[in-house]
Amino acid sequence: MGSVVLGRYRVESVVSIGGGGVVYRALDCETGDLVIVKTVRDALLGVPTVAPRFLREARITMRLRHPAIPRGITAGMSGAVPFLVMEYVRGQDLYGLTRSVRLSVPDALRVGGRVAEALSEAHAQGVVHRDIKPENIMLLDGAEIPQGVCVLDFGIAFCADEPRFTAKDSFVGTPEFMSPEQARGEAVTPASDLYALGATLVWVLTGATLYAGHTLVQLASHQELPVPDWRARRPEIPEVVVRAINALLEK
């Protein structure tokens, strides 16, 4: 901690550590603003594809411009280590929030609409998120719905004009919210994000995933089973809302 990267960002604390990356909170020494600094874990720096893949994420992040998508500030290499600096946002993700608070149907739809707007911007840029889920949707502290809705983690996004770094027959994403084509390891499209948004809205409205079971059961269910009667978990949801969400879940 305390080291300065890219000439001006002083690392203050670790925000999260994932399978391949580390996210820090840092201080912009020139402006005094807090920022997020993302990099890869030391153990992966010797893997030839890691830095190109990370810089691909940086390019994707830097070109997206929407109020519901955290802004990419700068990116680059410090020696052999790649870095991405992003706008710092503070709030609570939908997974944590909806485990204790059930959103009203209008608020849930406002969240979904804001996420759809952000995805529309990404899709217009040729970018498919590939991992829309409650943990990747944040409600910012002190902000109202829908203005305070933020879509996180475009780090595994697929960009139509960038190199691909995942195997053709592998899948990327989260099984509970994954589109059928992703579960089969097939190519993703904007429709893949919309399916995941539908599955996410089912979670937000009912507090349960679309299909139950462990990972393999979830993957098979998204591919093979019809959409269940998820409205039975919350009967007051209007039929028009059910039809709209089920349209997102069309296989």
VEXVOVO-31713 format. One record per residue (C-alpha): x, y, z. Coordinates in steps of 0.1 Angstrom, whole numbers, plus 5000, padded with zeros to 4 digits. Layout:
// VEXVOVO-31713
XYZ...
This chain:
// VEXVOVO-31713
500050005000501150364994502850294961502150534932501150384899501050554865502750854880499850994901497550734917498550634953497150294963495350304996493549975001492449654985488749654974488549294961490749004949489348774922490648474904492748684880492649034892493049274921491049594926492449884947491050204960493550484952493950854955494551074925497451284938496651564913492951614919492451454953489651234939489250864949489550624920489550244914492750094901492549744886495449514878496249144875497548914902501348874904501048504898499548564863501948824850504148564834501248424813501648564777497948634772497248814804498449164797496849174762493549054777493649304805494449584780491549464759489249514790490749864793489949954757486349834762485950034794487450354780485050364750481850324769480050654778476850624798475850764833475150404844478550274835481650374856483950594836487350464825489950734832493250594819495150274814498650164807501649954817503950014846506849794836505349454830502249534850499049654833496749904851493250044845492050344864488350404867485850624884485150534920481550454928480150374962476950184969475349844974474949574948471449434941472449094955473249224989470349474989467549234978468648975004467249215030464949455012462349364985462149634959458649744948457649634913457949994899461450034914462549694901461349794866463150134869466349944877465849714848465150004825468350184835470449864830468849824796469850174787473450104797473449784777472049964747475050194747477449894751475749704723475850004700479649994705479749624697480249524733478349234750478749234788478348854793477848864831474749064839473648954874472549114907476149144920477149354889474349614894474949874921472650134937474850434945474750574980472550884983471050844948467550774937466350494914466950494884469550764883471650584910471750254891475250154879476349854858479749714869482449484856482749484818485949294824484748974806482849154779483049034743483849304718483149224682486249394668488749284695490748954697489048674716490848514745488448244756488147904740485447864714483647584734484047734768481447944787481948264806479448414830477348304861475247994857472248124877471748404851473448264820471748264786471247924769473847994742476448084768475747764787476447574755479647764749478347934718478848284706477148564726475048844712473149134727470248894733472548704757472649014779468949064777468248704788470548764818468749084826465448894826466848634850468248914871464849084873463248754884465748754913465149114922461349074922461148734939464448684958465148354940466848244909464948144878465947784881467047594913469847354917473647334916475747464887475347174862471547164869471347544864473247524831471047244818467847414829468647734810469247534779466347294780463547384804460647624797460347944817458847844851455848014867458148244888455248484893453748234918456448354943454948704942451348694928450849064929453249124900451049244871450649014841452049274817455349274837455448894836455048904798457749164794460248974815459348634799460048804765463548864777463848504787462848364753465148084743
